[in-house]
């Protein structure tokens, strides 16, 4: 079975979810699959995994899992001596989602500010002129077009993306700080 396991939910067919326990040392080859259980209910998974020899389960040192409470309960009940390690992909996903929320907040603020400026110009019977940044974007466009660069590492940016990121980070230092943290 191995001393280092992974516990996750997977959709295998027609969107049906399964709980899968794998041996990390096997690296996807022979001996990888420890258990596959229909559904994600902790009680069912615990019942099936508990059928594994009681001598083998305490030998598990660490188990990697997502942040679902059901997976934590399964790990705690079936492998009580194992250290629970949160899967880094789930942590990174949360960090990227938080980064995008910050960008979107600024995007909404930019849209509101632009709408207010247009209304002000109309009440003063003036023509509204948009502020155009060095790369040709408006602030609103910069924020909208920066979505995908925030998912990529700096070394994978094109020249245009580098220019856009420079402007974005200059105007919004907390987006820069959040980007750096999400990349770490």
C-alpha positions as CSV (number, residue, x, y, z in Angstrom):
1,X,0.0,0.0,0.0
2,X,2.8,2.5,0.7
3,X,3.6,5.0,3.4
4,X,2.5,8.1,1.4
5,X,-0.9,8.2,-0.1
6,X,-3.2,10.6,-1.9
7,X,-7.0,10.8,-1.3
8,X,-9.1,12.7,-3.8
9,X,-12.4,12.7,-5.6
10,X,-12.5,12.1,-9.3
11,X,-15.3,12.2,-12.0
12,X,-14.7,9.0,-14.0
13,X,-17.8,8.5,-16.1
14,X,-20.9,10.7,-16.8
15,X,-19.9,13.1,-14.1
16,X,-20.2,10.4,-11.4
17,X,-17.8,11.1,-8.5
18,X,-15.6,8.5,-6.9
19,X,-13.2,8.6,-3.9
20,X,-9.8,7.4,-4.9
21,X,-6.9,6.5,-2.7
22,X,-3.5,6.0,-4.4
23,X,0.0,5.1,-3.5
24,X,2.2,8.0,-4.4
25,X,5.4,5.9,-4.6
26,X,4.0,4.0,-7.5
27,X,3.7,7.2,-9.5
28,X,0.7,6.1,-11.5
29,X,2.1,2.7,-12.5
30,X,1.4,-0.8,-11.1
31,X,0.5,-0.7,-7.4
32,X,-0.8,2.9,-7.6
33,X,-4.5,2.1,-6.8
34,X,-5.3,1.5,-3.2
35,X,-9.0,2.0,-3.3
36,X,-11.7,3.3,-5.5
37,X,-15.1,3.9,-4.0
38,X,-18.3,5.1,-5.6
39,X,-19.3,8.5,-4.2
40,X,-17.7,10.9,-1.9
41,X,-19.5,10.3,1.3
42,X,-17.0,9.8,4.1
43,X,-19.0,7.0,5.8
44,X,-19.0,4.8,2.7
45,X,-15.3,5.4,2.0
46,X,-14.4,4.8,5.7
47,X,-16.3,1.5,5.6
48,X,-14.5,0.3,2.5
49,X,-11.0,1.5,3.4
50,X,-11.4,0.0,6.9
51,X,-11.4,-3.4,5.2
52,X,-7.7,-3.0,4.4
53,X,-5.6,-4.9,6.9
54,X,-5.4,-3.1,10.2
55,X,-1.6,-3.6,10.3
56,X,-1.1,-1.7,7.0
57,X,-3.2,1.4,7.6
58,X,-1.2,2.7,10.7
59,X,2.0,2.5,8.6
60,X,0.8,5.4,6.4
61,X,3.0,8.4,7.3
62,X,1.4,11.1,5.2
63,X,-1.7,11.5,3.1
64,X,-2.2,14.3,0.6
65,X,-5.8,15.5,0.1
66,X,-7.9,18.5,-1.0
67,X,-9.6,20.7,1.5
68,X,-12.9,18.9,1.5
69,X,-14.1,18.0,5.0
70,X,-15.1,14.5,3.8
71,X,-11.5,13.7,2.6
72,X,-10.1,15.0,6.0
73,X,-12.5,12.8,7.9
74,X,-11.6,9.7,5.8
75,X,-7.9,10.4,6.3
76,X,-8.4,10.9,10.1
77,X,-10.5,7.7,10.6
78,X,-8.6,5.4,8.2
79,X,-5.1,6.6,8.6
80,X,-5.0,8.1,12.2
81,X,-1.2,8.3,12.4
82,X,-0.7,10.0,9.0
83,X,0.1,13.6,8.7
84,X,-2.6,15.3,6.5
85,X,-1.0,17.4,3.7
86,X,-3.2,19.8,1.7
87,X,-2.7,19.3,-2.1
88,X,-0.7,22.3,-3.4
89,X,-2.8,22.5,-6.5
90,X,-5.9,23.3,-4.4
91,X,-4.0,25.9,-2.4
92,X,-2.7,27.5,-5.5
93,X,-6.2,27.5,-7.0
94,X,-7.5,29.4,-4.0
95,X,-4.6,32.0,-4.2
96,X,-5.3,32.6,-7.9
97,X,-9.0,33.0,-7.3
98,X,-8.3,35.6,-4.6
99,X,-6.0,37.4,-7.0
100,X,-8.7,37.5,-9.7
101,X,-11.2,38.8,-7.1
102,X,-8.9,41.8,-6.4
103,X,-8.5,42.4,-10.2
104,X,-12.3,42.2,-10.7
105,X,-12.9,44.6,-7.7
106,X,-10.7,47.2,-9.4
107,X,-12.4,46.5,-12.8
108,X,-15.8,47.3,-11.3
109,X,-14.4,50.4,-9.7
110,X,-12.9,51.5,-13.0
111,X,-16.2,51.0,-14.8
112,X,-18.1,53.0,-12.1
113,X,-15.6,55.8,-12.3
114,X,-15.8,55.9,-16.1
115,X,-19.6,55.9,-16.0
116,X,-19.5,58.8,-13.4
117,X,-17.1,60.7,-15.6
118,X,-19.3,60.3,-18.6
119,X,-22.4,61.5,-16.7
120,X,-20.4,64.5,-15.3
121,X,-19.3,65.4,-18.9
122,X,-22.9,65.1,-20.1
123,X,-24.3,67.4,-17.3
124,X,-21.5,69.9,-18.1
125,X,-22.3,69.6,-21.8
126,X,-18.7,68.5,-22.5
127,X,-17.2,65.6,-24.5
128,X,-15.8,62.8,-22.3
129,X,-12.2,61.8,-23.2
130,X,-10.9,58.4,-22.0
131,X,-7.5,58.2,-20.4
132,X,-5.4,56.0,-22.7
133,X,-2.4,54.3,-21.1
134,X,1.1,53.8,-22.7
135,X,0.1,50.5,-24.3
136,X,-3.1,51.9,-25.8
137,X,-5.5,50.4,-23.2
138,X,-7.9,52.3,-21.0
139,X,-7.7,51.5,-17.3
140,X,-10.9,49.4,-17.7
141,X,-9.4,47.5,-20.7
142,X,-6.1,47.0,-18.8
143,X,-7.9,45.3,-16.0
144,X,-10.0,43.2,-18.2
145,X,-7.1,42.1,-20.5
146,X,-4.8,41.3,-17.6
147,X,-6.9,38.3,-16.5
148,X,-4.8,35.7,-18.3
149,X,-1.4,37.1,-17.5
150,X,-2.1,36.7,-13.8
151,X,-2.3,32.9,-14.3
152,X,1.1,32.8,-16.0
153,X,4.6,33.1,-14.6
154,X,6.6,36.1,-15.7
155,X,8.9,34.1,-17.9
156,X,6.0,32.9,-20.0
157,X,4.7,36.4,-20.8
158,X,4.9,37.9,-24.3
159,X,6.3,41.4,-24.8
160,X,2.8,42.8,-24.8
161,X,1.9,41.0,-21.7
162,X,5.0,42.3,-19.9
163,X,4.1,45.8,-20.9
164,X,0.5,45.3,-19.7
165,X,1.7,43.7,-16.4
166,X,4.1,46.6,-15.8
167,X,1.3,49.1,-16.2
168,X,-1.1,47.0,-14.1
169,X,1.4,46.6,-11.2
170,X,2.3,50.3,-11.3
171,X,-1.3,51.3,-11.0
172,X,-2.3,48.6,-8.6
173,X,0.6,47.6,-6.2
174,X,-1.6,45.2,-4.2
175,X,-2.3,43.2,-7.4
176,X,1.4,43.0,-7.9
177,X,1.9,41.9,-4.3
178,X,-0.9,39.3,-4.6
179,X,0.5,38.1,-7.9
180,X,4.0,37.6,-6.3
181,X,2.4,35.6,-3.4
182,X,0.3,33.5,-5.7
183,X,3.4,32.6,-7.8
184,X,5.4,31.6,-4.7
